[in-house]
Amino acid sequence: MIMSSVKQIDRPSLLNPLRPLWSLTVAFVLWKSLLFLVVTACPGPGYDTSTSLLPYLNRSPTRPAADVGVGSTLPLKFVRWDPIYFVHIVQHGYVYEQEWAFGYGFTSIWRFVASFLNPSEEVGNVAQVAWTGVGLSHLAHYLSVLALYKLSANVFGRETSTQRLICFLSAALHIIAPAGAFLSAPYPEPIFSFLNIFGLYLYSSSFLDDGAGRKLPRDAKLLGAAVSFAVATTVRSNGILSGFLFAYDAIWQLRMVLLHGLSWNVVVRLGVIVLGGCVVALGMVLPQWVAYTTYCTTDSRPWCQWTLPSIYGWVQKQYWNVGFLRYWTVSNTPLFLLAAPMLVLLCCASLWALKMPWAAIKERPTTVIDRTMSPEDTDSLLIRLAVPQGLLALMAFTSYHVQIINRISSGYPLWYWYLVCLVVDHVGESPSAAKSNRLFAIVLQAMVVYGLIQAVLYGSFLPPA
């Protein structure tokens, strides 16, 4: 259906760029329903029975173990791997030091929503907590799809058929991203994806306001983007990479000072940018401060003595074996092979953004519309986005549990645009166009197949995770 949209967007179909909200919503519901059915249909607990123990953790004279009916067991199909920790944290807080490997912001958001939906209990029983997490992930993923569409419209415009197609297909690809079941299960990826992409939408909107001379809205949106990136960083630590946008802007403003001297406008602009960067940094600092006041004022853990105390760095190294080249073992070779396609795709997309001329795609309408970036602004923004995405791929290859790149990449829009522009920029009958179309079709089919296989493995509690 997506390929038919590439060839003829005016033709009525389920996926129609002329009706983006309706089409994306229908596609989202169909894909998520399919994944939900696959995960819940998986028989048995899999090779690990950890999930089945969760309903009994709250057993007490006043609170018996949870029911074992369908309403209690069905959501637990999504509580595999890390969500076992997440559910415990949501119900009891951070009890064990190793739990600080997981985003403080994510579990806090989940706990707040669970408490709001179950006011009679602190956070509800295990099944209620699991249902809340699953619902939160679905909602965040849907909002992320819409945010990506709006971000794409800011960057590429939507006045021409080519621009509308880029915006639509990018958001559609985000629905079937390789994160798959992890965007349906109670994982931090859906919330991070929404917060990071929404932050980029606000950041790109500040470009439009700057071009139109609207300075107050520009600065307000820039600070709003910083807040969104900061919260995203509390959800997943790689959100700090978005702080590069503010570092780039600060260096650019300093360059303007060297070239043209100081002015009030430049000083104010630089102050807003620096403040925004500090806000993003708070997303990393505040959770560490909470942990420091929890552990280091009454006890003395080894990380408390560090020059920059970080429970996150300590826990990742001590309990999860995360660190530079620590994952480079022969036994992990299959995981590197599993991650290789996404690593290559992320690197190719970053290089593409650094050298791609946008004049051909940025078809300017005859009337001036300040809701559309100029090709120069598009180039500038894509260069900014290329660096964090490239750094993410490099860090995953050298320092992370490499297989998680397939899910944490979902919150980075550049590679979606890269895949779509392979087709949209070469629509025609030339050999290069045919080659691009085949490549796009292969990637699309691989994403769908991988998503379904991954859902079966996830629902059966089988690796990789």
Backbone torsions as a table, in degrees:
resi	resn	phi	psi	omega
1	MET	NA	-38.8	178.4
2	ILE	-65.3	-40.4	179.8
3	MET	-66.3	-35.1	176.8
4	SER	-66.5	-31.7	176.8
5	SER	-67.6	-32.8	178.0
6	VAL	-64.2	-38.4	-174.6
7	LYS	-80.2	-33.3	-175.8
8	GLN	-154.8	93.6	-171.9
9	ILE	-77.6	-17.5	-179.8
10	ASP	-83.1	-9.2	-178.7
11	ARG	-75.5	129.8	-179.7
12	PRO	-59.5	131.8	179.3
13	SER	-161.1	172.0	178.5
14	LEU	-62.1	-40.6	178.5
15	LEU	-105.2	101.1	-175.0
16	ASN	-123.3	115.1	-179.9
17	PRO	-60.8	-18.5	179.3
18	LEU	-79.3	-12.9	175.9
19	ARG	-129.2	65.3	-169.4
20	PRO	-63.0	-45.4	-176.0
21	LEU	-62.8	-47.8	179.9
22	TRP	-63.1	-48.9	-175.4
23	SER	-64.7	-43.6	179.4
24	LEU	-66.2	-36.7	178.8
25	THR	-65.6	-44.7	178.8
26	VAL	-62.8	-46.2	179.5
27	ALA	-62.0	-40.3	179.3
28	PHE	-62.6	-47.9	-178.3
29	VAL	-62.9	-41.7	-179.1
30	LEU	-65.4	-45.8	-177.9
31	TRP	-68.7	-43.6	-179.3
32	LYS	-68.3	-34.2	176.5
33	SER	-64.5	-41.2	178.7
34	LEU	-63.1	-46.0	178.8
35	LEU	-63.4	-40.1	179.4
36	PHE	-59.8	-45.3	-179.5
37	LEU	-65.1	-40.1	-179.6
38	VAL	-64.6	-46.9	-177.9
39	VAL	-64.5	-46.8	-176.0
40	THR	-72.7	-20.5	-179.5
41	ALA	-83.8	-9.6	-179.6
42	CYS	-66.2	128.2	-175.5
43	PRO	-80.8	148.6	171.0
44	GLY	69.9	173.7	-178.5
45	PRO	-83.5	-2.6	-174.5
46	GLY	80.4	-164.1	-175.3
47	TYR	-81.2	-9.9	-179.3
48	ASP	-119.6	129.5	-176.9
49	THR	-100.9	15.2	-175.6
50	SER	-58.3	-41.7	-178.1
51	THR	-60.4	-38.8	-176.5
52	SER	-65.7	-16.4	179.4
53	LEU	-84.3	-18.4	-174.4
54	LEU	-58.1	-43.2	-178.6
55	PRO	-60.9	-17.3	-176.0
56	TYR	-98.5	-2.4	-179.1
57	LEU	-69.1	-24.7	-177.0
58	ASN	-99.0	13.3	-179.3
59	ARG	-62.6	130.4	177.4
60	SER	-159.3	168.5	179.1
61	PRO	-57.9	-31.3	-178.5
62	THR	-98.6	-13.8	179.8
63	ARG	-133.1	97.3	179.4
64	PRO	-69.5	168.3	177.4
65	ALA	-62.0	153.1	-177.0
66	ALA	-67.3	158.6	175.8
67	ASP	-61.6	159.4	178.7
68	VAL	-112.8	22.1	177.6
69	GLY	-74.1	179.7	-177.1
70	VAL	-59.4	-39.8	-178.6
71	GLY	-62.9	-23.0	179.4
72	SER	-94.5	-35.8	-175.8
73	THR	-84.5	-30.5	-175.8
74	LEU	-60.2	-49.7	-179.8
75	PRO	-67.9	-22.7	179.9
76	LEU	-70.9	-12.8	172.4
77	LYS	-61.7	-25.0	-179.4
78	PHE	-93.3	-5.6	-179.6
79	VAL	-95.2	83.3	-180.0
80	ARG	-125.4	151.1	174.7
81	TRP	58.0	-124.2	-174.5
82	ASP	-59.5	-35.3	179.8
83	PRO	-58.6	-18.2	173.9
84	ILE	-62.3	-42.5	173.9
85	TYR	-66.8	-42.9	-175.8
86	PHE	-59.6	-45.1	-179.2
87	VAL	-61.4	-42.1	179.0
88	HIS	-63.3	-42.2	-180.0
89	ILE	-65.3	-42.7	-179.7
90	VAL	-60.6	-38.3	-177.0
91	GLN	-82.5	-35.4	-169.9
92	HIS	-123.2	-3.9	-175.0
93	GLY	81.6	-174.5	-179.6
94	TYR	-82.5	97.2	-177.3
95	VAL	-88.6	-42.7	-174.9
96	TYR	-108.4	144.2	-175.8
97	GLU	-57.2	-39.5	-176.3
98	GLN	-65.7	-17.1	179.3
99	GLU	-70.2	-15.1	179.2
100	TRP	-74.6	1.1	172.0
101	ALA	-70.6	-15.7	-174.2
102	PHE	-105.9	148.1	-171.7
103	GLY	-56.5	123.2	178.8
104	TYR	-64.2	-37.5	-179.5
105	GLY	-67.5	-39.8	-178.7
106	PHE	-62.1	-51.6	-178.7
107	THR	-67.4	-30.4	178.1
108	SER	-68.5	-41.5	177.1
109	ILE	-63.5	-45.5	-179.5
110	TRP	-62.3	-43.9	-179.8
111	ARG	-64.3	-40.9	179.1
112	PHE	-61.8	-46.2	-179.4
113	VAL	-66.0	-41.7	179.2
114	ALA	-62.8	-41.2	178.9
115	SER	-67.8	-37.0	178.6
116	PHE	-66.0	-39.0	-178.5
117	LEU	-79.8	-18.6	-179.8
118	ASN	-128.9	67.3	-174.9
119	PRO	-66.0	-21.6	-178.5
120	SER	-74.1	-23.6	176.4
121	GLU	-120.3	165.6	-178.5
122	GLU	-61.5	-53.2	175.1
123	VAL	-140.0	3.8	179.9
124	GLY	87.4	175.6	178.6
125	ASN	-81.5	-179.1	-173.9
126	VAL	-60.1	-44.7	-178.8
127	ALA	-62.3	-42.3	179.3
128	GLN	-64.9	-41.0	178.1
129	VAL	-63.2	-42.8	179.9
130	ALA	-64.4	-44.9	177.8
131	TRP	-59.6	-41.3	178.9
132	THR	-61.2	-44.6	179.6
133	GLY	-63.2	-42.0	179.0
134	VAL	-64.7	-45.2	178.7
135	GLY	-63.1	-40.2	179.5
136	LEU	-63.4	-40.3	179.3
137	SER	-65.7	-43.4	178.5
138	HIS	-62.6	-44.1	-179.5
139	LEU	-64.1	-45.5	-178.8
140	ALA	-63.4	-39.4	179.0
141	HIS	-64.8	-42.0	179.2
142	TYR	-62.6	-45.6	177.9
143	LEU	-63.7	-33.4	177.9
144	SER	-65.6	-38.8	176.8
145	VAL	-61.1	-46.1	-180.0
146	LEU	-66.1	-38.9	179.0
147	ALA	-64.2	-38.1	178.6
148	LEU	-66.0	-37.6	177.0
149	TYR	-62.1	-45.6	-179.7
150	LYS	-66.7	-39.4	176.9
151	LEU	-62.1	-45.2	179.2
152	SER	-61.3	-37.7	178.2
153	ALA	-65.3	-37.6	176.2
154	ASN	-63.2	-42.0	-172.8
155	VAL	-79.0	-44.9	-173.5
156	PHE	-104.6	-15.0	-173.8
157	GLY	81.2	171.1	176.6
158	ARG	-145.9	32.0	179.4
159	GLU	-83.4	-30.1	-178.7
160	THR	-106.8	166.5	-179.8
161	SER	-64.4	-36.7	178.7
162	THR	-63.8	-44.2	179.9
163	GLN	-65.0	-43.7	179.1
164	ARG	-62.1	-37.3	-179.1
165	LEU	-67.0	-41.3	177.6
166	ILE	-60.1	-47.0	-179.0
167	CYS	-61.7	-44.7	-174.9
168	PHE	-69.2	-49.0	-176.8
169	LEU	-66.7	-33.3	177.5
170	SER	-62.1	-45.9	178.6
171	ALA	-66.8	-36.6	179.5
172	ALA	-65.7	-39.1	177.2
173	LEU	-63.7	-33.9	-180.0
174	HIS	-64.0	-28.0	178.5
175	ILE	-63.5	-42.0	-175.7
176	ILE	-104.3	29.4	-179.3
177	ALA	-55.6	152.6	-179.3
178	PRO	-58.6	-13.9	175.3
179	ALA	-61.3	-27.3	170.3
180	GLY	49.9	-118.3	-176.4
181	ALA	-62.9	-23.1	-179.9
182	PHE	-71.4	-15.7	174.0
183	LEU	-90.1	-2.6	174.3
184	SER	-108.9	-31.9	-179.4
185	ALA	-78.8	164.6	179.3
186	PRO	-74.3	70.5	176.5
187	TYR	-113.2	161.5	-179.6
188	PRO	-74.1	-15.3	-173.7
189	GLU	-57.6	-44.0	-179.5
190	PRO	-62.7	-43.1	-179.9
191	ILE	-68.2	-41.9	177.4
192	PHE	-61.1	-44.7	-179.3
193	SER	-57.7	-46.2	179.8
194	PHE	-63.4	-47.9	-176.9
195	LEU	-64.0	-41.7	-178.2
196	ASN	-69.3	-44.6	-179.3
197	ILE	-70.1	-38.0	177.1
198	PHE	-65.3	-38.9	175.6
199	GLY	-60.9	-40.4	177.0
200	LEU	-66.7	-34.7	176.1
201	TYR	-62.3	-46.1	177.5
202	LEU	-63.4	-41.0	-180.0
203	TYR	-62.0	-45.1	179.2
204	SER	-67.7	-32.9	177.2
205	SER	-64.8	-32.5	177.4
206	SER	-66.1	-29.4	174.0
207	PHE	-60.6	-46.2	-177.8
208	LEU	-64.5	-41.3	178.1
209	ASP	-65.9	-37.1	179.3
210	ASP	-64.6	-42.3	179.0
211	GLY	-65.3	-28.7	-179.9
212	ALA	-91.7	2.1	178.6
213	GLY	77.2	16.5	179.2
214	ARG	-93.0	90.2	-169.9
215	LYS	-75.7	-41.1	-178.8
216	LEU	-66.3	-49.5	175.4
217	PRO	-60.1	-35.7	178.5
218	ARG	-59.1	-49.1	-177.8
219	ASP	-69.4	-36.5	178.9
220	ALA	-63.9	-42.5	-179.9
221	LYS	-70.3	-33.7	177.2
222	LEU	-64.0	-43.4	177.5
223	LEU	-68.6	-35.3	175.3
224	GLY	-62.3	-39.7	176.6
225	ALA	-62.6	-40.3	179.2
226	ALA	-61.8	-41.9	178.2
227	VAL	-62.8	-43.9	179.7
228	SER	-62.7	-43.1	177.4
229	PHE	-64.8	-37.3	-179.9
230	ALA	-64.0	-46.0	178.3
231	VAL	-64.5	-39.4	177.0
232	ALA	-60.0	-36.6	179.0
233	THR	-67.5	-33.5	175.3
234	THR	-70.2	-23.2	178.8
235	VAL	-81.4	-48.1	175.2
236	ARG	-138.6	132.2	-173.0
237	SER	-63.5	-25.4	179.8
238	ASN	-68.1	-6.2	173.8
239	GLY	-62.4	-21.3	179.9
240	ILE	-63.6	-21.8	179.4
241	LEU	-61.8	-27.2	178.5
242	SER	-68.1	-15.7	174.5
243	GLY	-64.0	-16.5	176.3
244	PHE	-58.7	-32.9	-179.9
245	LEU	-58.0	-40.5	-179.0
246	PHE	-75.6	-34.9	175.9
247	ALA	-64.1	-41.8	178.1
248	TYR	-61.5	-46.7	-179.1
249	ASP	-63.4	-39.2	-179.6
250	ALA	-64.3	-43.3	178.3
251	ILE	-63.4	-38.6	179.3
252	TRP	-64.4	-41.7	179.3
253	GLN	-67.1	-37.7	176.0
254	LEU	-63.3	-36.6	176.0
255	ARG	-63.2	-40.3	178.6
256	MET	-63.2	-36.2	178.1
257	VAL	-64.7	-42.5	-179.8
258	LEU	-66.0	-33.9	-176.9
259	LEU	-83.0	-38.2	-170.8
260	HIS	-121.3	-2.4	-179.6
261	GLY	83.7	172.8	-178.6
262	LEU	-74.4	145.1	171.5
263	SER	-147.6	160.0	-178.6
264	TRP	-60.5	-42.4	-179.3
265	ASN	-62.2	-41.7	-179.9
266	VAL	-67.5	-39.6	179.5
267	VAL	-63.5	-45.6	179.5
268	VAL	-63.1	-44.8	-179.8
269	ARG	-61.0	-44.7	179.7
270	LEU	-64.7	-38.7	177.9
271	GLY	-62.4	-41.8	178.4
272	VAL	-64.5	-41.6	-179.5
273	ILE	-64.3	-45.5	179.6
274	VAL	-64.1	-41.6	177.1
275	LEU	-60.9	-42.8	178.0
276	GLY	-61.4	-42.2	177.7
277	GLY	-62.6	-38.3	177.6
278	CYS	-65.5	-37.5	177.9
279	VAL	-62.9	-43.8	177.8
280	VAL	-60.4	-42.9	180.0
281	ALA	-61.7	-31.7	178.7
282	LEU	-60.9	-28.1	177.6
283	GLY	-61.9	-26.1	175.7
284	MET	-91.4	-36.2	-172.4
285	VAL	-76.5	-44.2	-172.8
286	LEU	-59.7	-46.8	176.8
287	PRO	-60.4	-35.6	178.6
288	GLN	-68.2	-33.3	177.1
289	TRP	-67.6	-40.2	176.5
290	VAL	-60.5	-44.6	179.6
291	ALA	-65.7	-39.2	-179.3
292	TYR	-62.9	-45.3	-180.0
293	THR	-69.3	-22.3	179.4
294	THR	-79.1	-42.2	-172.0
295	TYR	-103.1	-38.1	-166.6
296	CYS	-89.3	-10.4	177.8
297	THR	-89.0	-21.3	-179.7
298	THR	-117.3	-12.7	-177.2
299	ASP	-140.9	179.6	178.8
300	SER	-138.2	88.8	174.9
301	ARG	-84.3	155.8	-176.1
302	PRO	-54.9	-38.5	-176.4
303	TRP	-71.5	-17.5	178.7
304	CYS	-64.9	-22.3	-176.9
305	GLN	-91.5	-2.8	-179.3
306	TRP	-66.6	154.5	176.4
307	THR	-58.7	-42.7	173.1
308	LEU	-118.6	88.6	-176.0
309	PRO	-57.7	131.3	179.5
310	SER	-145.8	106.7	176.7
311	ILE	-66.2	-31.7	-179.8
312	TYR	-63.1	-48.4	179.0
313	GLY	-62.7	-39.8	179.8
314	TRP	-65.4	-47.8	-177.2
315	VAL	-65.6	-42.6	179.8
316	GLN	-61.0	-38.6	-179.0
317	LYS	-78.2	-45.1	-171.6
318	GLN	-76.6	-41.0	-172.9
319	TYR	-103.4	-28.2	-173.4
320	TRP	-115.5	2.8	176.0
321	ASN	56.1	40.5	177.6
322	VAL	-96.7	132.6	-179.9
323	GLY	169.1	172.9	-175.5
324	PHE	-61.4	117.7	178.0
325	LEU	63.7	8.6	179.0
326	ARG	-66.4	-26.4	-176.9
327	TYR	-88.7	-3.2	-177.8
328	TRP	-82.2	79.3	176.6
329	THR	-126.6	158.6	-178.9
330	VAL	-60.7	-39.5	-177.7
331	SER	-64.7	-21.9	-179.8
332	ASN	-92.5	4.8	-179.7
333	THR	-54.5	-44.8	178.6
334	PRO	-59.1	-32.2	-180.0
335	LEU	-71.7	-35.6	175.0
336	PHE	-66.0	-37.7	177.5
337	LEU	-66.1	-38.0	178.6
338	LEU	-64.9	-36.6	-177.7
339	ALA	-84.5	-16.4	-172.6
340	ALA	-55.3	-46.1	-178.8
341	PRO	-58.4	-42.3	-179.2
342	MET	-71.1	-38.2	177.1
343	LEU	-60.9	-44.4	178.6
344	VAL	-64.2	-42.5	-179.2
345	LEU	-63.0	-43.1	179.2
346	LEU	-63.4	-42.3	-179.6
347	CYS	-68.2	-42.3	178.8
348	CYS	-62.4	-41.3	-180.0
349	ALA	-65.0	-38.6	179.3
350	SER	-66.3	-43.4	178.3
351	LEU	-65.3	-39.2	178.3
352	TRP	-60.2	-43.3	-178.4
353	ALA	-67.4	-28.7	-178.0
354	LEU	-75.1	-23.4	-174.2
355	LYS	-125.0	1.4	-174.7
356	MET	-80.6	123.7	172.3
357	PRO	-79.4	134.0	-172.7
358	TRP	-104.4	4.1	-176.3
359	ALA	-61.0	-34.9	-177.4
360	ALA	-70.7	-38.1	-177.9
361	ILE	-81.4	-34.7	-177.9
362	LYS	-80.8	70.9	178.8
363	GLU	-72.9	108.5	-177.3
364	ARG	-79.0	133.9	175.3
365	PRO	-69.3	165.7	-177.3
366	THR	-68.7	-28.9	176.9
367	THR	-98.2	148.5	-178.2
368	VAL	-78.4	125.1	179.5
369	ILE	-124.0	115.9	-174.4
370	ASP	-79.8	4.1	174.4
371	ARG	-85.2	-3.7	-177.9
372	THR	-115.4	132.5	178.4
373	MET	-70.6	152.5	169.9
374	SER	-74.1	159.0	176.2
375	PRO	-55.7	-34.7	179.4
376	GLU	-65.6	-41.6	178.1
377	ASP	-65.9	-38.4	177.3
378	THR	-61.5	-46.5	177.1
379	ASP	-56.4	-46.0	-177.0
380	SER	-62.9	-42.9	-179.6
381	LEU	-67.2	-42.6	-178.0
382	LEU	-66.5	-33.5	174.4
383	ILE	-62.4	-42.5	178.1
384	ARG	-60.8	-41.5	-176.9
385	LEU	-75.7	-24.5	-178.5
386	ALA	-65.9	-35.9	-175.3
387	VAL	-68.9	-51.0	178.7
388	PRO	-60.4	-38.9	180.0
389	GLN	-66.7	-41.6	176.8
390	GLY	-63.7	-40.5	177.2
391	LEU	-63.5	-38.5	178.2
392	LEU	-60.6	-45.7	179.4
393	ALA	-62.8	-42.3	180.0
394	LEU	-64.1	-43.5	-179.2
395	MET	-67.8	-37.6	177.9
396	ALA	-64.3	-39.0	-178.0
397	PHE	-70.2	-35.1	-173.3
398	THR	-102.4	-26.3	-166.8
399	SER	-133.4	-18.4	-177.6
400	TYR	-93.9	174.9	160.8
401	HIS	-73.2	100.9	-158.9
402	VAL	-57.8	-30.3	-175.3
403	GLN	-66.0	-18.6	-178.4
404	ILE	-72.1	-8.9	177.9
405	ILE	-61.6	-27.5	179.9
406	ASN	-66.0	-22.3	178.7
407	ARG	-107.1	-35.3	-177.3
408	ILE	-76.3	-15.3	177.0
409	SER	-70.7	-12.6	-175.6
410	SER	-62.2	-25.5	-176.4
411	GLY	-91.1	11.9	-178.6
412	TYR	-117.4	115.9	-169.0
413	PRO	-78.7	-18.1	-169.0
414	LEU	-61.8	-40.7	-176.4
415	TRP	-71.6	-26.0	172.9
416	TYR	-64.3	-46.0	179.6
417	TRP	-61.8	-39.3	179.7
418	TYR	-59.5	-49.3	-179.4
419	LEU	-62.2	-44.0	-177.8
420	VAL	-65.8	-42.4	-177.2
421	CYS	-71.2	-19.4	171.9
422	LEU	-58.3	-35.3	-178.6
423	VAL	-91.5	-51.7	-171.8
424	VAL	-64.3	-36.1	-178.1
425	ASP	-78.3	-8.4	-177.6
426	HIS	-128.7	27.6	179.6
427	VAL	-63.7	124.3	-178.5
428	GLY	159.3	-168.2	-175.6
429	GLU	-110.3	9.9	-179.6
430	SER	-70.8	158.5	178.2
431	PRO	-56.8	-39.2	179.9
432	SER	-65.7	-35.5	177.8
433	ALA	-66.4	-42.6	179.6
434	ALA	-63.3	-39.4	179.2
435	LYS	-65.5	-41.8	179.0
436	SER	-65.0	-40.8	179.0
437	ASN	-63.0	-40.7	178.9
438	ARG	-65.4	-42.0	179.1
439	LEU	-62.3	-44.1	179.1
440	PHE	-61.9	-44.0	-179.5
441	ALA	-63.2	-39.5	179.6
442	ILE	-65.0	-45.5	179.3
443	VAL	-63.1	-42.0	-179.8
444	LEU	-62.3	-46.6	179.6
445	GLN	-64.8	-39.0	179.3
446	ALA	-63.9	-39.2	179.5
447	MET	-64.2	-41.7	-179.9
448	VAL	-66.0	-48.3	-179.0
449	VAL	-63.3	-44.4	179.6
450	TYR	-62.1	-40.5	179.5
451	GLY	-60.7	-41.0	-179.4
452	LEU	-71.3	-43.4	177.9
453	ILE	-63.2	-43.2	179.6
454	GLN	-60.7	-38.6	179.7
455	ALA	-63.6	-38.9	177.5
456	VAL	-65.3	-45.0	179.9
457	LEU	-64.4	-42.4	-179.5
458	TYR	-64.0	-49.5	-178.9
459	GLY	-62.9	-24.9	-180.0
460	SER	-94.2	5.2	-179.9
461	PHE	58.3	44.3	179.3
462	LEU	-115.2	146.5	177.8
463	PRO	-71.4	164.3	3.5
464	PRO	-86.8	158.2	179.4
465	ALA	-115.5	NA	NA
